[in-house]
Amino acid sequence: MGGSSRPRWVAVGLGVLGLLFAALGVVMIFMVPSLIKQQVLKNVRIDPSSVAFGMWKEIPIPFYLSVHFFEVVNPNEILQGEKPIVRERGPYVYREYRQKINITFNDNDTVSFQEHRSLYFQPDRSQGSESDYIVLPNMLVLGAAIMMENKPSTVKLMMTLGLATMGQRAFLNRTVGEILWGYEDPFINFLNKYFPGMLPIKGKFGLFAEMNDTNSEVFTVFTGVQNFSRIHLVDKWNGLSKINYWHSEQCNMINGTSGQMWAPFMTPESSLEFFSPEACRSMKLIYQDSRVFEGIPTYRFIAPKTLFANGSVYPPNEGFCPCLESGIQNVSTCRFGAPLFLSHPHFYNADPMLAEAITGLNPDPREHSLFLDIHPVTGIPMNCSVKLQMSLYIKSVKGIGQTGKIKPVVLPIVWFEQSGTMGGEPLNTFYTQLVLMPQILHYAQYVLLGLGGLLLLVPIIYQLRSQEKCFLFWSGSKKGVQDKEAIQAYSESLMSPAAKGTVLQEAKL
């Protein structure tokens, strides 16, 4: 009795366990998406208790600044009106460290901060040294000449004499270190003395002099702690809700984030918006395709062809004009009137006329396009490469002898790439807590549901087999009785006399 009931109770127990597993799986199907969302929201907001806070405060991944110069090969010929010839030099690579400082949490769900940046030269990654000499257009001379074009002749004559006295020419030959981090220039002192306020520079002049061992402007962004819908969006920059560099309300808007993290739960319809102080504007990148980075699914976002298009090609950009050819943006209004232009390297995605006007340029989407690979669930970048080019508009200015017979041209000076790839311990931590754990929860619900279904089959199969045994036993017993009765009747028929007229058949051999 006990031996037959034990399997039955085991089957019942497994069935109950299966029912619990299946129920838990069903509950998880409805609950897990919400749990994953809550886990992600908790860990990507700007809060000291979140997983992403450490990444936000101090970028833990190697970040590099790579600088490429366009060395002028024929400076004397350019002064005679010939076509410029340039040769790319570099890259000169710097390890970049960024750390947020002066972090202040505000009452309106925002946080204010500055970013301290420091750069260190990396000889092993560079094609050359900081002591390399490079011939470049003299931005101070040629830029000032354009800015003085409409000044009285006497002013331009005084400027020409002053430049000659100081030995200033249209092109200079300086080292990489001087060009990037600054050098003493008597022309700066001259401009500050006779044209006060024309330049903000009081000491050394260098392309990136204000980037090394300095603090950025003050950003104020939403933390997402109280209101997740605005997480990482910029509230103010330097206390401003909008800028006033441009000529339209739309172009002066401060949109998107500060360019380091974005809102989670992206879709292919999402876009990446961020405000760039270097470009003095907000930018928007668009979805290109889905990829996998070190086992982590990502979306790749790239710049649309309209990013630097002029107003005639893309009307919303009319506010950034006055414009020249499409594909370059005039940034003179935020560069103290200097005729500087921003674009993709080698005038990629720009009017072909710009590259054709200079020998030595070869636009290539594989080398000169920018991209950001973002983990769509968290909005955190995994791999990025932002590439921009700075060019100077130069031409002959009547009354300023140093400009010679230069034909109008947008001459590239430098292009630079800021790149970073998540790896090592930060990648492992990110993968475990924000990718692997949600995946485990996602698959666990289906495993429980499947296992529960299998366990539920055990009592069903046991019941079916029990019924089959009973049927076979009953059928077997009934058949035995019938056979016994048939044999007995047959035996009795053999022993009884044959009926009259009955013929007994003999078996034939």
Buried (B, 14 or more C-beta within 10 A) or exposed (E): EEEEEEEEEEBBEBBEBBBEBBEBBBEBBEEBBEEBBEBBBBBBBBBEEBBBBEBBBBBBBBBBBBBBBBBBBBBEEBBEEBEBBBEBBBBBBBBBBBEBEEEEBEEEBBBBBBBBBBBEBBEEEBEBEBEBEBBBBBBBBBBBBBBBBEBEEEBBEBBBEBBEEBEBBBBBEBBBBBBBBBBEBEBBEBBBEEBEEBBEBEEEBBBBBBBBEEEBEBBBBBBBBEEBEBBBBBBBBEEEEBBEBBBBEEBBBBBBBBBBBBBBBBEEEBEBBBBBBBBBBBBBBBBBEEBEBBEBBBBBBBBBBBBBBBBEBBEEBBBBBEBBBBBBBBBBBBBBBBBBBBBBBBBBBBBEEBBEBBBBBEBEEEEBBBBBBBBBBBBBBBBBBBBBBBBBBBBBBEBBBBBBEBBEBBBBBBBBBBBBBBBEEBBEBBBEBBBBEBEEBBEBBEEBBEBBBEBBEBBEEBBEEBEEEEEEEEEEEEEEEEEEEEEEEEEEEEEEEEEEEEEEEEEEE
